[in-house]
Amino acid sequence: MADLSVNIGQLALRNPVMTASGTFGYGLEFQDFVDLSELGGIVVKGTTLHPREGNPYPRMAETASGMLNCVGLQNKGVDYFCEHIYPQAKDLPTRVIVNVSGSAIEDYVETARRIDELERIPAIELNISCPNVRQGGMAFGVTCEGAASVTRAVRKAYGKTLIVKLSPNVTDIAEIARAVEAEGADSVALINTLMGMAIDAEKRKRILSIGTGGLSGPAVKPVALRMVYQVAKAVKIPVVGLGGIMTATDAVEFLLAGATAVEIGTANFIDPSVTEKVVRGIDEYLARHGFSSVKEIIGALED
């Protein structure tokens, strides 16, 4: 077997395959289906300072080559995570990363601070696609100033590996990536979901309860690949690539485009064991092409 180990800042992963937030619960739910020791890491569902009920139903809709969701970060809050989930998750045989979300900078900072105290959580993934309630609902991640401000504040409060998850709903994602890199991000993850909409023509109504939602799945892969390629060339910190990865070949494409690691999301709903298959598939690809380490193919796209 080839050397599949990679590093995201100071965070060492046994291989580059992780699960994407919101698609794998807390990892605990998948123990009967997946050998978690085979994965590089798990990014748990979005965690906020206070409990959130999420949006009304319906909040998921299948689309051509993908799905829309407007779940709305439903979770029981960071204190519940620390008191009830962490005691179980800390012993999982893989890296556990917490996705941190919020609607104000102070929320992000306090959530990150509490998670920083958990010894067995080595990193957080900062979701800056959340609406900033103090700026009329505009997402933090759609402007350099907004992305930089929340990254700067969290960096001061959080001492471990900081991964910032970028929104694709911007004009220049490389510019946003450089802004968070300058404020101390150890890595950037991209892409988050693309904004979309579904309509029931017979009822002449929008399908999702709030009208719009985030598009994920194979439909977004070409956009995600392009953005990962651009960002990997624009920053010096590691890039985590995600968006429409369904197979090992998809994952290899992201690595070639410059991603150091990948996350698999929507595919988990179709095949709970897809992550294990992707790990094996990457190893097979390396063997077939004569590579001894996955690092040899990161950013190795030939012009």
N, C-alpha and C positions, 0 to 999 in steps of 0.2 A: 504494500500500500504506500502511496506517495505521502509526503509530508503535507498535510492539509492545514496546519496551524497558521493562524494570522493574528495580528495585533491591531486593536483599535485604540490608539493612544497607549495607555498603560494596561489596557484590558486584553489579556491573552485568551484567545478562543481556540479550541481544539480543531475546529474547522470553520469555514466561512458561512455556514448555513444557520440562520436564525429564523424564528417565527415573528410575524408582524403583529403589532399591537391590535387588540380587538378581534383577532381571529383564532386565538389559542387560549382564551380565558387566562387563568393564572398558571397554566401548565399542568396543574393538578388534575384537571378534568380529562387530560389526554394520556395519563399514565397507563391505562389499560390498552391503548392503541399504538403507542409510540414508545420506543426505547429512548428515553430522554437523554441518556448518556451518549447517544450517537449525535446529538445536536451541538452546534457551537454555542447557542444561547436561545433564551426565550425572552421576548419582550412582552410583558404582561399588559393586560387591558389598561386603558387610560385611567389614571388616578388623579383625583382632584382634592383640594383642601377639604371641602364639605361634600356630603352625599349629594348625588344628582339622580333624579328620576329618569332623565332622558326625555326624548320626544314621544308624543302619542303614536300609537299604531294607526295605520301601517307605516313601517319605517325601513322596509327592505323591498326591493323590486328587482327581478331578474331582467337583464337587458341582453341584447345581442353581444356575445363574447364578453360578458361581464355582469356586474350587479351594481345597484345603487343602494346606499344606506344613509339613513339620517338618525341613527341610534341616539346620538346626542350625549355621548360620554356617560352613559348610565353606570354608576358605581357607588359604593358605600362610603367613599371618602378615605383619606390617607390614614386616619386613626384606626379604622376598621382593618385596613390592610396591615398595619403594623401589629395590631393585637391578635388578629385571627388568621390572616393569610400567611404572613411572614413566618410564623412558627412552623408551618408545614413547608413553605416554599424554600426556606433556607437550606434544606437538606436535599433538594432536587439535584441530580447528578449532572448539572449543566449550569452555565451562567444565567442568572436571573436579572433582567434589566427592567426597571419600572418606567413606563411611559407617564410623564407628568404633564398635566394640562391645567388650564386656568383661564379666568376671564379678567384678571388684573395682575399686574406684576407682583404685588404683594402675595397673591395666592400661590403663584409659581414658587416664589422664594421660600415661603413657609413650608410648602409641600416638599420641596427639595431638601430643606434643612432637616425635616423629620426623617426622610428616607436616608439621608447621609449618616444618621446615627445607627442604621441597621448594618451590622458588620458583614453580612453575607450578600448584600446587594452592592455589586461593584460599579454600577453605572446607572445613569438615568438617560432616558430619551425624551428630550424636551419638545413637546408638540406645540409649535408656534402657529398652527393653523386655526387656533381658537379665536373667537371674536373678542376684541378688546372693548369691554362695555363702556369704558371711559372715552372711547373715540367713535361712538356711534355704531359699534358692532363690526368695525373693520378688523380683519384678522391681523394679529401681530406680525405674521410672516410675509405680508404682501408689500411691505416697505422696508428699506434698509434700516431706517431709523427705528421702526417698531421691532424688527428682528434683533437689532443690536442692543436695544434697551433691555429687553427681557433676558437675553443671553448674558449681558454684563451683570445684571442684578443677581441672576442665579449663580453665575461663576463665583461671585464674592461669597455666596452662602454655601456652596457645594464643593467639596474637595476631591471627589472621585471623578471617574471618566464621564464627561459630559458630551452626549451626542445630541445634536439639534436636528430635528426632523423638519424638512423644508416643504413649503407649499408649492405646487406646480402652477397655481393660479396667479402667476406673476408675469411681467414682461421679460425680465432678465434674472433667471434663477442663479446664475453665476455671481451676479452682483450681490445678491442676498447671502450667498455662501461666503463670499469674501468678508462681508460685514460681520457675520457671526464668528468667523475664524479670527478676525481682529479683536474680538471681545473675549476670546479664551475658549471657544468651543474646541474639544478634542477631536471631533468628527462631525460630519453631517450625514444625515440619512435622507434619501429622496428616491421616489416622490411619495407625498401623501396623495390622497384621492383628488381627482379632477371633479369640479362641480358639474353636475348634470341634472337631468329632469326626465320623468316618464309620465306619459299621458294615456289614460284609458279613453280611446276614441268613442266607444259605444256609450259610455257614461258622460263623456265630455268633461272629465274631471282629471285633476292631477292625481297620480297614484300615491305618492308619498304624502304623509300627513302635513308636512311643512312645505311641500311643493318641490323643493330641490334636495339633492343629496350628493354624496361623494361616490364617484364612479371608480370601480376597481376591477381587476381581472385582466384577461388577455387583451382587451380593447385598449388599455392604456400603455401596454408594453413599449410600442415604438416611441411614444412621447417620453416615457421614463428612461429608455436607453439613451435617447438624444440628450436629455438633461444630465444624466449621470456622466456621459462623455464630456459635456461642456464643463461641468463643475469639477471633475477630476483634473482637468487641465488648468483650472482657474485657482485652485487652492492647494496647499501643501499637506493639509490634514487628511486622514483617511476618509473615504466615501463609502457609505453603506447603500447599496442599490436595492430598490424594490419597486414593484409595479408590474403585475401580470406574469410573474414567474410561475410556470406550471410544470416545467421539466428541468432536468439537469442541463440540457442544452440552453434553455433560457438563462439559467444561472451563469453558465460559462460565458454567455454573451455579455452579461453585466460585468463580469470580472475582466473580460477583454476590453470593455469600454472604460475601465479604470476603477471599478468598485473593488474594495478590499474584502468586503463581506456582502452578503445579500440577506434579505428577509423575504419569507414566503407568507402570503396572506390568504387571499380568496381561495387558493387551491386547497387549503386545509378543510374547507367546507365540502369539497368534492371527494377528497381522499385524505383522511386523517394521518396517513402514513407517508404522505408525499415528501416530507422533509428528509426522512431516512433514505428514500429512493434518490433524492437529489444529491445527497452526500455520496452515495455509492456511485451515482452517475458521473459526478465530478472526478472521482478517483479513476473511474474507467476511462474517461476522456484523457486524463493526464497520462495514464499508462499507454493508451493507444497512440498518443503523439510524442511519447518519449520524454515527458517531463517528470522530474523527481519531486517537485514542490509546486504547490498551487501558486506560490508567489511569482513563479516564472511566467504566469499568464496574466497577472494583474496589469492592466494597461498595455497589454501586448498587441493591441489591434494594429495591423499593418496598414499604412496609408497607401 
